[in-house]
Amino acid sequence: MRIAVDLNRCQGYAQCAFLAPEVFAMHGEEALLYHPEADQAQREKLAQAAAACPVQAILVDAVDAPAEAVSGER
């Protein structure tokens, strides 16, 4: 499953790093690091991380997430 984060939109709230630490990590207080390819076993955690992002910066393919999170539409 592929993951993309709109780093222009990300504000470093780090909710994703708390919910899916195997995929997301903070480097310092604002820089987000992530693995763009995640295992299917991470599906539920990635869906939670995408849904919890206050600015909807996380885009995940093949995860049941809100339409806004997947398509980037608002």
All heavy atoms as TSV, in Angstrom:
chain	resi	resn	atom	element	x	y	z
A	1	MET	N	N	0.847	-1.159	0.000
A	1	MET	CA	C	0.000	0.000	0.000
A	1	MET	C	C	0.894	1.222	0.000
A	1	MET	O	O	1.918	1.252	0.661
A	1	MET	CB	C	-0.949	-0.118	1.193
A	1	MET	CG	C	-1.071	1.000	2.104
A	1	MET	SD	S	-2.196	0.776	3.527
A	1	MET	CE	C	-2.536	-0.928	3.585
A	2	ARG	N	N	0.525	2.199	-0.805
A	2	ARG	CA	C	1.345	3.414	-0.944
A	2	ARG	C	C	0.811	4.530	-0.057
A	2	ARG	O	O	-0.390	4.677	0.117
A	2	ARG	CB	C	1.348	3.885	-2.392
A	2	ARG	CG	C	2.052	2.938	-3.301
A	2	ARG	CD	C	2.115	3.429	-4.701
A	2	ARG	NE	N	0.882	4.129	-5.070
A	2	ARG	CZ	C	0.787	4.964	-6.074
A	2	ARG	NH1	N	1.811	5.211	-6.809
A	2	ARG	NH2	N	-0.355	5.553	-6.348
A	3	ILE	N	N	1.743	5.314	0.454
A	3	ILE	CA	C	1.407	6.441	1.318
A	3	ILE	C	C	2.087	7.687	0.764
A	3	ILE	O	O	3.227	7.628	0.321
A	3	ILE	CB	C	1.920	6.207	2.746
A	3	ILE	CG1	C	1.327	4.931	3.318
A	3	ILE	CG2	C	1.609	7.396	3.641
A	3	ILE	CD1	C	2.058	4.464	4.545
A	4	ALA	N	N	1.374	8.790	0.817
A	4	ALA	CA	C	1.966	10.080	0.468
A	4	ALA	C	C	1.517	11.092	1.515
A	4	ALA	O	O	0.388	11.026	1.996
A	4	ALA	CB	C	1.528	10.524	-0.919
A	5	VAL	N	N	2.402	11.969	1.863
A	5	VAL	CA	C	2.062	13.029	2.806
A	5	VAL	C	C	2.334	14.361	2.120
A	5	VAL	O	O	3.424	14.582	1.588
A	5	VAL	CB	C	2.900	12.928	4.105
A	5	VAL	CG1	C	2.581	14.090	5.038
A	5	VAL	CG2	C	2.644	11.595	4.796
A	6	ASP	N	N	1.343	15.207	2.102
A	6	ASP	CA	C	1.507	16.557	1.564
A	6	ASP	C	C	2.264	17.361	2.623
A	6	ASP	O	O	1.684	17.837	3.593
A	6	ASP	CB	C	0.143	17.176	1.279
A	6	ASP	CG	C	0.256	18.554	0.631
A	6	ASP	OD1	O	1.335	19.177	0.707
A	6	ASP	OD2	O	-0.754	18.994	0.057
A	7	LEU	N	N	3.569	17.456	2.429
A	7	LEU	CA	C	4.419	18.110	3.436
A	7	LEU	C	C	4.202	19.622	3.480
A	7	LEU	O	O	4.595	20.275	4.449
A	7	LEU	CB	C	5.883	17.762	3.189
A	7	LEU	CG	C	6.192	16.258	3.349
A	7	LEU	CD1	C	7.634	15.967	2.968
A	7	LEU	CD2	C	5.903	15.798	4.768
A	8	ASN	N	N	3.584	20.179	2.450
A	8	ASN	CA	C	3.224	21.601	2.506
A	8	ASN	C	C	2.022	21.821	3.424
A	8	ASN	O	O	1.863	22.875	4.014
A	8	ASN	CB	C	2.908	22.134	1.108
A	8	ASN	CG	C	4.142	22.194	0.254
A	8	ASN	OD1	O	5.212	22.591	0.704
A	8	ASN	ND2	N	4.002	21.783	-0.992
A	9	ARG	N	N	1.191	20.797	3.528
A	9	ARG	CA	C	0.000	20.874	4.375
A	9	ARG	C	C	0.299	20.433	5.815
A	9	ARG	O	O	-0.273	20.954	6.759
A	9	ARG	CB	C	-1.095	19.992	3.783
A	9	ARG	CG	C	-2.414	20.124	4.487
A	9	ARG	CD	C	-3.469	19.282	3.858
A	9	ARG	NE	N	-3.878	19.888	2.581
A	9	ARG	CZ	C	-4.839	19.430	1.827
A	9	ARG	NH1	N	-5.495	18.352	2.173
A	9	ARG	NH2	N	-5.157	20.030	0.721
A	10	CYS	N	N	1.211	19.471	5.987
A	10	CYS	CA	C	1.543	18.929	7.310
A	10	CYS	C	C	2.054	20.038	8.233
A	10	CYS	O	O	2.916	20.827	7.855
A	10	CYS	CB	C	2.615	17.836	7.173
A	10	CYS	SG	S	3.155	17.149	8.763
A	11	GLN	N	N	1.492	20.070	9.419
A	11	GLN	CA	C	1.886	21.081	10.403
A	11	GLN	C	C	2.643	20.469	11.584
A	11	GLN	O	O	2.905	21.151	12.563
A	11	GLN	CB	C	0.643	21.821	10.917
A	11	GLN	CG	C	-0.098	22.579	9.847
A	11	GLN	CD	C	0.736	23.720	9.269
A	11	GLN	OE1	O	1.262	24.536	10.015
A	11	GLN	NE2	N	0.866	23.757	7.953
A	12	GLY	N	N	2.959	19.180	11.507
A	12	GLY	CA	C	3.745	18.519	12.546
A	12	GLY	C	C	2.980	18.235	13.826
A	12	GLY	O	O	3.564	18.196	14.902
A	13	TYR	N	N	1.679	17.989	13.730
A	13	TYR	CA	C	0.895	17.661	14.924
A	13	TYR	C	C	1.290	16.291	15.490
A	13	TYR	O	O	1.040	16.012	16.646
A	13	TYR	CB	C	-0.610	17.668	14.617
A	13	TYR	CG	C	-1.149	19.055	14.358
A	13	TYR	CD1	C	-1.450	19.475	13.069
A	13	TYR	CD2	C	-1.355	19.942	15.403
A	13	TYR	CE1	C	-1.948	20.736	12.828
A	13	TYR	CE2	C	-1.844	21.207	15.176
A	13	TYR	CZ	C	-2.134	21.602	13.881
A	13	TYR	OH	O	-2.615	22.854	13.640
A	14	ALA	N	N	1.853	15.420	14.666
A	14	ALA	CA	C	2.405	14.117	15.065
A	14	ALA	C	C	1.367	13.095	15.494
A	14	ALA	O	O	1.725	12.091	16.089
A	14	ALA	CB	C	3.468	14.281	16.146
A	15	GLN	N	N	0.109	13.312	15.190
A	15	GLN	CA	C	-0.905	12.301	15.518
A	15	GLN	C	C	-0.598	10.995	14.793
A	15	GLN	O	O	-0.770	9.914	15.362
A	15	GLN	CB	C	-2.301	12.800	15.140
A	15	GLN	CG	C	-2.737	14.014	15.907
A	15	GLN	CD	C	-2.748	13.768	17.402
A	15	GLN	OE1	O	-3.345	12.805	17.861
A	15	GLN	NE2	N	-2.062	14.609	18.154
A	16	CYS	N	N	-0.127	11.082	13.559
A	16	CYS	CA	C	0.206	9.881	12.786
A	16	CYS	C	C	1.353	9.113	13.432
A	16	CYS	O	O	1.334	7.878	13.450
A	16	CYS	CB	C	0.555	10.257	11.348
A	16	CYS	SG	S	1.904	11.454	11.208
A	17	ALA	N	N	2.336	9.809	13.971
A	17	ALA	CA	C	3.482	9.141	14.602
A	17	ALA	C	C	3.061	8.396	15.866
A	17	ALA	O	O	3.639	7.362	16.200
A	17	ALA	CB	C	4.578	10.150	14.920
A	18	PHE	N	N	2.052	8.882	16.557
A	18	PHE	CA	C	1.539	8.193	17.746
A	18	PHE	C	C	0.699	6.981	17.352
A	18	PHE	O	O	0.750	5.947	17.996
A	18	PHE	CB	C	0.697	9.126	18.613
A	18	PHE	CG	C	1.503	10.201	19.284
A	18	PHE	CD1	C	1.316	11.519	18.941
A	18	PHE	CD2	C	2.454	9.892	20.249
A	18	PHE	CE1	C	2.061	12.516	19.538
A	18	PHE	CE2	C	3.206	10.872	20.851
A	18	PHE	CZ	C	3.009	12.197	20.499
A	19	LEU	N	N	-0.084	7.102	16.270
A	19	LEU	CA	C	-0.999	6.033	15.881
A	19	LEU	C	C	-0.345	4.943	15.031
A	19	LEU	O	O	-0.769	3.798	15.078
A	19	LEU	CB	C	-2.196	6.621	15.138
A	19	LEU	CG	C	-3.102	7.489	16.013
A	19	LEU	CD1	C	-4.094	8.263	15.159
A	19	LEU	CD2	C	-3.829	6.625	17.022
A	20	ALA	N	N	0.664	5.296	14.248
A	20	ALA	CA	C	1.345	4.312	13.395
A	20	ALA	C	C	2.853	4.562	13.439
A	20	ALA	O	O	3.464	4.966	12.447
A	20	ALA	CB	C	0.816	4.405	11.964
A	21	PRO	N	N	3.478	4.302	14.590
A	21	PRO	CA	C	4.909	4.605	14.732
A	21	PRO	C	C	5.818	3.749	13.850
A	21	PRO	O	O	6.958	4.133	13.619
A	21	PRO	CB	C	5.169	4.331	16.226
A	21	PRO	CG	C	4.107	3.390	16.646
A	21	PRO	CD	C	2.903	3.732	15.810
A	22	GLU	N	N	5.291	2.643	13.318
A	22	GLU	CA	C	6.090	1.818	12.410
A	22	GLU	C	C	6.257	2.486	11.047
A	22	GLU	O	O	7.156	2.137	10.289
A	22	GLU	CB	C	5.435	0.453	12.206
A	22	GLU	CG	C	5.228	-0.334	13.481
A	22	GLU	CD	C	3.934	0.039	14.216
A	22	GLU	OE1	O	3.175	0.894	13.722
A	22	GLU	OE2	O	3.704	-0.527	15.288
A	23	VAL	N	N	5.389	3.441	10.744
A	23	VAL	CA	C	5.393	4.090	9.434
A	23	VAL	C	C	5.816	5.558	9.529
A	23	VAL	O	O	6.552	6.050	8.675
A	23	VAL	CB	C	3.993	3.991	8.785
A	23	VAL	CG1	C	3.963	4.700	7.443
A	23	VAL	CG2	C	3.581	2.532	8.647
A	24	PHE	N	N	5.359	6.249	10.566
A	24	PHE	CA	C	5.611	7.684	10.694
A	24	PHE	C	C	6.499	7.969	11.901
A	24	PHE	O	O	6.360	7.330	12.945
A	24	PHE	CB	C	4.300	8.454	10.881
A	24	PHE	CG	C	3.322	8.273	9.772
A	24	PHE	CD1	C	2.279	7.375	9.887
A	24	PHE	CD2	C	3.438	9.010	8.602
A	24	PHE	CE1	C	1.359	7.197	8.870
A	24	PHE	CE2	C	2.535	8.840	7.573
A	24	PHE	CZ	C	1.491	7.939	7.704
A	25	ALA	N	N	7.374	8.958	11.763
A	25	ALA	CA	C	8.215	9.377	12.887
A	25	ALA	C	C	8.503	10.866	12.731
A	25	ALA	O	O	8.586	11.378	11.613
A	25	ALA	CB	C	9.514	8.596	12.915
A	26	MET	N	N	8.631	11.524	13.839
A	26	MET	CA	C	8.985	12.938	13.812
A	26	MET	C	C	10.498	13.054	13.918
A	26	MET	O	O	11.147	12.342	14.677
A	26	MET	CB	C	8.323	13.692	14.966
A	26	MET	CG	C	6.817	13.723	14.907
A	26	MET	SD	S	6.165	14.442	13.373
A	26	MET	CE	C	6.706	16.142	13.507
A	27	HIS	N	N	11.064	13.950	13.135
A	27	HIS	CA	C	12.488	14.275	13.201
A	27	HIS	C	C	12.552	15.722	13.684
A	27	HIS	O	O	12.218	16.633	12.929
A	27	HIS	CB	C	13.132	14.112	11.829
A	27	HIS	CG	C	14.591	14.387	11.815
A	27	HIS	ND1	N	15.512	13.549	12.382
A	27	HIS	CD2	C	15.288	15.432	11.324
A	27	HIS	CE1	C	16.718	14.054	12.236
A	27	HIS	NE2	N	16.604	15.210	11.597
A	28	GLY	N	N	12.876	15.888	14.935
A	28	GLY	CA	C	12.775	17.216	15.521
A	28	GLY	C	C	11.330	17.496	15.869
A	28	GLY	O	O	10.533	16.578	16.046
A	29	GLU	N	N	10.961	18.747	15.954
A	29	GLU	CA	C	9.599	19.101	16.347
A	29	GLU	C	C	8.646	19.250	15.174
A	29	GLU	O	O	7.434	19.218	15.366
A	29	GLU	CB	C	9.616	20.385	17.165
A	29	GLU	CG	C	10.310	20.195	18.502
A	29	GLU	CD	C	10.206	21.423	19.377
A	29	GLU	OE1	O	9.330	22.262	19.137
A	29	GLU	OE2	O	11.032	21.536	20.299
A	30	GLU	N	N	9.158	19.427	13.956
A	30	GLU	CA	C	8.264	19.703	12.840
A	30	GLU	C	C	8.440	18.803	11.629
A	30	GLU	O	O	7.534	18.714	10.811
A	30	GLU	CB	C	8.419	21.159	12.397
A	30	GLU	CG	C	7.987	22.141	13.456
A	30	GLU	CD	C	8.085	23.567	12.969
A	30	GLU	OE1	O	8.380	23.778	11.778
A	30	GLU	OE2	O	7.869	24.465	13.791
A	31	ALA	N	N	9.574	18.149	11.456
A	31	ALA	CA	C	9.825	17.365	10.243
A	31	ALA	C	C	9.280	15.950	10.393
A	31	ALA	O	O	9.625	15.243	11.328
A	31	ALA	CB	C	11.313	17.315	9.951
A	32	LEU	N	N	8.439	15.556	9.456
A	32	LEU	CA	C	7.849	14.223	9.464
A	32	LEU	C	C	8.618	13.316	8.514
A	32	LEU	O	O	8.869	13.670	7.367
A	32	LEU	CB	C	6.379	14.293	9.033
A	32	LEU	CG	C	5.666	12.949	8.928
A	32	LEU	CD1	C	5.504	12.332	10.314
A	32	LEU	CD2	C	4.330	13.112	8.244
A	33	LEU	N	N	8.985	12.139	9.001
A	33	LEU	CA	C	9.589	11.093	8.179
A	33	LEU	C	C	8.577	9.969	8.067
A	33	LEU	O	O	7.876	9.675	9.030
A	33	LEU	CB	C	10.871	10.574	8.825
A	33	LEU	CG	C	11.960	11.596	9.123
A	33	LEU	CD1	C	13.101	10.937	9.871
A	33	LEU	CD2	C	12.451	12.239	7.842
A	34	TYR	N	N	8.501	9.327	6.899
A	34	TYR	CA	C	7.570	8.212	6.751
A	34	TYR	C	C	8.055	7.258	5.688
A	34	TYR	O	O	8.868	7.616	4.832
A	34	TYR	CB	C	6.159	8.704	6.430
A	34	TYR	CG	C	6.014	9.357	5.079
A	34	TYR	CD1	C	5.495	8.645	3.996
A	34	TYR	CD2	C	6.377	10.674	4.888
A	34	TYR	CE1	C	5.353	9.235	2.763
A	34	TYR	CE2	C	6.249	11.270	3.650
A	34	TYR	CZ	C	5.735	10.554	2.596
A	34	TYR	OH	O	5.604	11.142	1.361
A	35	HIS	N	N	7.567	6.038	5.759
A	35	HIS	CA	C	7.879	5.015	4.761
A	35	HIS	C	C	6.772	5.080	3.709
A	35	HIS	O	O	5.613	4.832	4.030
A	35	HIS	CB	C	7.903	3.629	5.393
A	35	HIS	CG	C	8.934	3.474	6.455
A	35	HIS	ND1	N	10.259	3.290	6.172
A	35	HIS	CD2	C	8.845	3.506	7.799
A	35	HIS	CE1	C	10.938	3.197	7.300
A	35	HIS	NE2	N	10.099	3.334	8.308
A	36	PRO	N	N	7.074	5.395	2.467
A	36	PRO	CA	C	6.021	5.535	1.445
A	36	PRO	C	C	5.356	4.222	1.051
A	36	PRO	O	O	4.284	4.237	0.476
A	36	PRO	CB	C	6.750	6.165	0.259
A	36	PRO	CG	C	8.185	5.871	0.482
A	36	PRO	CD	C	8.383	5.753	1.955
A	37	GLU	N	N	5.973	3.098	1.373
A	37	GLU	CA	C	5.366	1.790	1.099
A	37	GLU	C	C	5.163	1.087	2.433
A	37	GLU	O	O	6.126	0.842	3.153
A	37	GLU	CB	C	6.277	0.943	0.202
A	37	GLU	CG	C	6.524	1.535	-1.167
A	37	GLU	CD	C	5.313	1.432	-2.086
A	37	GLU	OE1	O	4.476	0.537	-1.874
A	37	GLU	OE2	O	5.231	2.254	-3.007
A	38	ALA	N	N	3.925	0.776	2.761
A	38	ALA	CA	C	3.630	0.125	4.040
A	38	ALA	C	C	3.028	-1.245	3.794
A	38	ALA	O	O	2.424	-1.505	2.749
A	38	ALA	CB	C	2.668	0.969	4.855
A	39	ASP	N	N	3.196	-2.102	4.764
A	39	ASP	CA	C	2.667	-3.456	4.703
A	39	ASP	C	C	1.146	-3.433	4.910
A	39	ASP	O	O	0.616	-2.586	5.632
A	39	ASP	CB	C	3.332	-4.281	5.807
A	39	ASP	CG	C	2.984	-5.729	5.707
A	39	ASP	OD1	O	3.514	-6.388	4.798
A	39	ASP	OD2	O	2.170	-6.190	6.527
A	40	GLN	N	N	0.445	-4.373	4.289
A	40	GLN	CA	C	-1.010	-4.460	4.445
A	40	GLN	C	C	-1.413	-4.658	5.903
A	40	GLN	O	O	-2.508	-4.295	6.301
A	40	GLN	CB	C	-1.561	-5.602	3.592
A	40	GLN	CG	C	-1.588	-5.298	2.114
A	40	GLN	CD	C	-2.625	-4.253	1.748
A	40	GLN	OE1	O	-3.641	-4.100	2.419
A	40	GLN	NE2	N	-2.361	-3.509	0.697
A	41	ALA	N	N	-0.527	-5.229	6.706
A	41	ALA	CA	C	-0.825	-5.438	8.126
A	41	ALA	C	C	-0.998	-4.107	8.863
A	41	ALA	O	O	-1.584	-4.070	9.945
A	41	ALA	CB	C	0.287	-6.255	8.777
A	42	GLN	N	N	-0.519	-3.025	8.264
A	42	GLN	CA	C	-0.622	-1.696	8.878
A	42	GLN	C	C	-1.913	-0.977	8.488
A	42	GLN	O	O	-2.121	0.177	8.868
A	42	GLN	CB	C	0.581	-0.840	8.456
A	42	GLN	CG	C	1.919	-1.422	8.836
A	42	GLN	CD	C	2.090	-1.487	10.338
A	42	GLN	OE1	O	1.657	-0.610	11.051
A	42	GLN	NE2	N	2.708	-2.549	10.814
A	43	ARG	N	N	-2.768	-1.632	7.727
A	43	ARG	CA	C	-3.959	-0.989	7.158
A	43	ARG	C	C	-4.775	-0.214	8.187
A	43	ARG	O	O	-5.085	0.963	7.985
A	43	ARG	CB	C	-4.840	-2.037	6.497
A	43	ARG	CG	C	-6.201	-1.532	6.063
A	43	ARG	CD	C	-7.070	-2.674	5.588
A	43	ARG	NE	N	-6.656	-3.151	4.288
A	43	ARG	CZ	C	-7.155	-2.681	3.147
A	43	ARG	NH1	N	-8.077	-1.767	3.175
A	43	ARG	NH2	N	-6.745	-3.143	1.994
A	44	GLU	N	N	-5.139	-0.847	9.284
A	44	GLU	CA	C	-6.007	-0.192	10.270
A	44	GLU	C	C	-5.316	0.997	10.920
A	44	GLU	O	O	-5.911	2.069	11.075
A	44	GLU	CB	C	-6.457	-1.181	11.326
A	44	GLU	CG	C	-7.477	-0.579	12.277
A	44	GLU	CD	C	-8.089	-1.608	13.205
A	44	GLU	OE1	O	-8.171	-2.779	12.823
A	44	GLU	OE2	O	-8.482	-1.222	14.309
A	45	LYS	N	N	-4.047	0.833	11.267
A	45	LYS	CA	C	-3.318	1.942	11.888
A	45	LYS	C	C	-3.171	3.119	10.918
A	45	LYS	O	O	-3.271	4.277	11.315
A	45	LYS	CB	C	-1.930	1.485	12.349
A	45	LYS	CG	C	-1.961	0.616	13.574
A	45	LYS	CD	C	-0.558	0.272	14.019
A	45	LYS	CE	C	-0.571	-0.524	15.294
A	45	LYS	NZ	N	0.802	-0.813	15.751
A	46	LEU	N	N	-2.946	2.824	9.630
A	46	LEU	CA	C	-2.811	3.896	8.638
A	46	LEU	C	C	-4.132	4.627	8.435
A	46	LEU	O	O	-4.163	5.849	8.283
A	46	LEU	CB	C	-2.302	3.336	7.325
A	46	LEU	CG	C	-0.852	2.879	7.356
A	46	LEU	CD1	C	-0.479	2.165	6.074
A	46	LEU	CD2	C	0.071	4.062	7.593
A	47	ALA	N	N	-5.227	3.884	8.437
A	47	ALA	CA	C	-6.541	4.517	8.311
A	47	ALA	C	C	-6.803	5.438	9.497
A	47	ALA	O	O	-7.309	6.548	9.334
A	47	ALA	CB	C	-7.629	3.454	8.205
A	48	GLN	N	N	-6.438	4.976	10.689
A	48	GLN	CA	C	-6.604	5.810	11.884
A	48	GLN	C	C	-5.710	7.045	11.816
A	48	GLN	O	O	-6.128	8.150	12.174
A	48	GLN	CB	C	-6.287	5.006	13.139
A	48	GLN	CG	C	-7.297	3.923	13.432
A	48	GLN	CD	C	-6.885	3.029	14.587
A	48	GLN	OE1	O	-5.735	3.033	15.022
A	48	GLN	NE2	N	-7.821	2.246	15.085
A	49	ALA	N	N	-4.475	6.858	11.366
A	49	ALA	CA	C	-3.543	7.984	11.269
A	49	ALA	C	C	-4.040	9.014	10.258
A	49	ALA	O	O	-4.001	10.221	10.515
A	49	ALA	CB	C	-2.153	7.489	10.895
A	50	ALA	N	N	-4.520	8.550	9.099
A	50	ALA	CA	C	-5.033	9.466	8.075
A	50	ALA	C	C	-6.257	10.216	8.590
A	50	ALA	O	O	-6.393	11.429	8.386
A	50	ALA	CB	C	-5.364	8.707	6.798
A	51	ALA	N	N	-7.136	9.514	9.276
A	51	ALA	CA	C	-8.352	10.143	9.796
A	51	ALA	C	C	-8.036	11.126	10.923
A	51	ALA	O	O	-8.732	12.127	11.084
A	51	ALA	CB	C	-9.324	9.081	10.287
A	52	ALA	N	N	-6.987	10.860	11.695
A	52	ALA	CA	C	-6.645	11.714	12.840
A	52	ALA	C	C	-5.853	12.952	12.448
A	52	ALA	O	O	-5.752	13.882	13.252
A	52	ALA	CB	C	-5.844	10.898	13.852
A	53	CYS	N	N	-5.314	12.984	11.257
A	53	CYS	CA	C	-4.510	14.145	10.847
A	53	CYS	C	C	-5.402	15.390	10.799
A	53	CYS	O	O	-6.344	15.445	10.013
A	53	CYS	CB	C	-3.869	13.892	9.480
A	53	CYS	SG	S	-2.880	15.302	8.915
A	54	PRO	N	N	-5.121	16.397	11.618
A	54	PRO	CA	C	-5.977	17.587	11.666
A	54	PRO	C	C	-6.036	18.365	10.357
A	54	PRO	O	O	-7.000	19.081	10.100
A	54	PRO	CB	C	-5.353	18.449	12.771
A	54	PRO	CG	C	-4.428	17.566	13.507
A	54	PRO	CD	C	-4.035	16.456	12.592
A	55	VAL	N	N	-5.011	18.240	9.517
A	55	VAL	CA	C	-4.998	18.987	8.255
A	55	VAL	C	C	-5.160	18.069	7.040
A	55	VAL	O	O	-5.004	18.511	5.907
A	55	VAL	CB	C	-3.715	19.833	8.134
A	55	VAL	CG1	C	-3.689	20.921	9.193
A	55	VAL	CG2	C	-2.471	18.971	8.216
A	56	GLN	N	N	-5.480	16.762	7.299
A	56	GLN	CA	C	-5.726	15.787	6.238
A	56	GLN	C	C	-4.589	15.764	5.215
A	56	GLN	O	O	-4.812	15.778	4.008
A	56	GLN	CB	C	-7.068	16.077	5.560
A	56	GLN	CG	C	-8.248	16.000	6.517
A	56	GLN	CD	C	-8.446	14.597	7.069
A	56	GLN	OE1	O	-8.699	13.680	6.315
A	56	GLN	NE2	N	-8.297	14.437	8.370
A	57	ALA	N	N	-3.360	15.695	5.710
A	57	ALA	CA	C	-2.184	15.706	4.841
A	57	ALA	C	C	-1.774	14.321	4.362
A	57	ALA	O	O	-0.941	14.208	3.478
A	57	ALA	CB	C	-1.012	16.350	5.581
A	58	ILE	N	N	-2.350	13.256	4.957
A	58	ILE	CA	C	-1.930	11.893	4.638
A	58	ILE	C	C	-2.849	11.300	3.581
A	58	ILE	O	O	-4.064	11.277	3.741
A	58	ILE	CB	C	-1.949	11.010	5.899
A	58	ILE	CG1	C	-1.021	11.605	6.953
A	58	ILE	CG2	C	-1.550	9.576	5.555
A	58	ILE	CD1	C	-1.138	10.948	8.314
A	59	LEU	N	N	-2.238	10.828	2.503
A	59	LEU	CA	C	-2.977	10.180	1.431
A	59	LEU	C	C	-2.559	8.724	1.394
A	59	LEU	O	O	-1.380	8.413	1.299
A	59	LEU	CB	C	-2.669	10.847	0.090
A	59	LEU	CG	C	-2.887	12.360	0.044
A	59	LEU	CD1	C	-2.405	12.910	-1.276
A	59	LEU	CD2	C	-4.338	12.699	0.284
A	60	VAL	N	N	-3.530	7.819	1.492
A	60	VAL	CA	C	-3.243	6.391	1.537
A	60	VAL	C	C	-4.061	5.682	0.465
A	60	VAL	O	O	-5.264	5.873	0.386
A	60	VAL	CB	C	-3.580	5.787	2.917
A	60	VAL	CG1	C	-3.245	4.315	2.965
A	60	VAL	CG2	C	-2.863	6.541	4.021
A	61	ASP	N	N	-3.397	4.876	-0.340
A	61	ASP	CA	C	-4.102	4.059	-1.336
A	61	ASP	C	C	-4.621	2.807	-0.661
A	61	ASP	O	O	-3.971	2.239	0.208
A	61	ASP	CB	C	-3.149	3.620	-2.440
A	61	ASP	CG	C	-2.806	4.754	-3.374
A	61	ASP	OD1	O	-3.518	5.773	-3.371
A	61	ASP	OD2	O	-1.828	4.612	-4.097
A	62	ALA	N	N	-5.779	2.350	-1.075
A	62	ALA	CA	C	-6.348	1.071	-0.655
A	62	ALA	C	C	-6.637	0.990	0.832
A	62	ALA	O	O	-6.513	-0.049	1.433
A	62	ALA	CB	C	-5.452	-0.087	-1.066
A	63	VAL	N	N	-7.007	2.090	1.440
A	63	VAL	CA	C	-7.407	2.099	2.841
A	63	VAL	C	C	-8.778	2.725	2.909
A	63	VAL	O	O	-9.055	3.704	2.216
A	63	VAL	CB	C	-6.423	2.905	3.711
A	63	VAL	CG1	C	-6.977	3.114	5.109
A	63	VAL	CG2	C	-5.099	2.181	3.785
A	64	ASP	N	N	-9.642	2.157	3.719
A	64	ASP	CA	C	-10.969	2.722	3.906
A	64	ASP	C	C	-10.855	3.952	4.780
A	64	ASP	O	O	-10.887	3.879	5.991
A	64	ASP	CB	C	-11.900	1.703	4.555
A	64	ASP	CG	C	-12.100	0.506	3.669
A	64	ASP	OD1	O	-12.104	0.665	2.445
A	64	ASP	OD2	O	-12.276	-0.586	4.213
A	65	ALA	N	N	-10.677	5.080	4.170
A	65	ALA	CA	C	-10.529	6.344	4.876
A	65	ALA	C	C	-11.553	7.316	4.323
A	65	ALA	O	O	-12.131	7.092	3.263
A	65	ALA	CB	C	-9.124	6.893	4.685
A	66	PRO	N	N	-11.800	8.401	5.019
A	66	PRO	CA	C	-12.731	9.397	4.498
A	66	PRO	C	C	-12.301	9.852	3.100
A	66	PRO	O	O	-11.116	9.940	2.800
A	66	PRO	CB	C	-12.620	10.545	5.491
A	66	PRO	CG	C	-12.100	9.913	6.738
A	66	PRO	CD	C	-11.257	8.760	6.305
A	67	ALA	N	N	-13.277	10.134	2.240
A	67	ALA	CA	C	-12.988	10.518	0.864
A	67	ALA	C	C	-12.058	11.708	0.786
A	67	ALA	O	O	-11.206	11.787	-0.086
A	67	ALA	CB	C	-14.286	10.813	0.122
A	68	GLU	N	N	-12.183	12.648	1.723
A	68	GLU	CA	C	-11.322	13.819	1.693
A	68	GLU	C	C	-9.868	13.422	1.892
A	68	GLU	O	O	-8.987	13.989	1.278
A	68	GLU	CB	C	-11.684	14.825	2.773
A	68	GLU	CG	C	-13.102	15.290	2.755
A	68	GLU	CD	C	-14.003	14.366	3.553
A	68	GLU	OE1	O	-13.605	13.842	4.577
A	68	GLU	OE2	O	-15.136	14.150	3.109
A	69	ALA	N	N	-9.613	12.433	2.752
A	69	ALA	CA	C	-8.236	12.017	3.044
A	69	ALA	C	C	-7.600	11.321	1.861
A	69	ALA	O	O	-6.425	11.462	1.608
A	69	ALA	CB	C	-8.207	11.102	4.259
A	70	VAL	N	N	-8.387	10.559	1.099
A	70	VAL	CA	C	-7.837	9.812	-0.019
A	70	VAL	C	C	-7.656	10.690	-1.235
A	70	VAL	O	O	-6.633	10.678	-1.879
A	70	VAL	CB	C	-8.743	8.609	-0.354
A	70	VAL	CG1	C	-8.275	7.913	-1.615
A	70	VAL	CG2	C	-8.774	7.656	0.812
A	71	SER	N	N	-8.655	11.504	-1.543
A	71	SER	CA	C	-8.591	12.286	-2.774
A	71	SER	C	C	-7.960	13.656	-2.587
A	71	SER	O	O	-7.558	14.277	-3.550
A	71	SER	CB	C	-9.992	12.463	-3.338
A	71	SER	OG	O	-10.752	13.293	-2.474
A	72	GLY	N	N	-7.894	14.138	-1.371
A	72	GLY	CA	C	-7.350	15.460	-1.141
A	72	GLY	C	C	-8.393	16.544	-1.337
A	72	GLY	O	O	-8.103	17.717	-1.184
A	73	GLU	N	N	-9.638	16.158	-1.677
A	73	GLU	CA	C	-10.703	17.136	-1.868
A	73	GLU	C	C	-11.202	17.622	-0.528
A	73	GLU	O	O	-11.154	16.925	0.456
A	73	GLU	CB	C	-11.863	16.503	-2.625
A	73	GLU	CG	C	-11.488	16.106	-4.004
A	73	GLU	CD	C	-12.648	15.413	-4.697
A	73	GLU	OE1	O	-13.791	15.569	-4.252
A	73	GLU	OE2	O	-12.388	14.720	-5.677
A	74	ARG	N	N	-11.708	18.799	-0.488
A	74	ARG	CA	C	-12.287	19.391	0.734
A	74	ARG	C	C	-13.685	19.831	0.451
A	74	ARG	O	O	-14.080	20.171	-0.554
A	74	ARG	CB	C	-11.476	20.567	1.217
A	74	ARG	CG	C	-10.141	20.079	1.656
A	74	ARG	CD	C	-9.471	21.096	2.486
A	74	ARG	NE	N	-8.414	20.380	3.174
A	74	ARG	CZ	C	-8.060	20.653	4.382
A	74	ARG	NH1	N	-8.640	21.577	5.061
A	74	ARG	NH2	N	-7.105	20.006	4.941
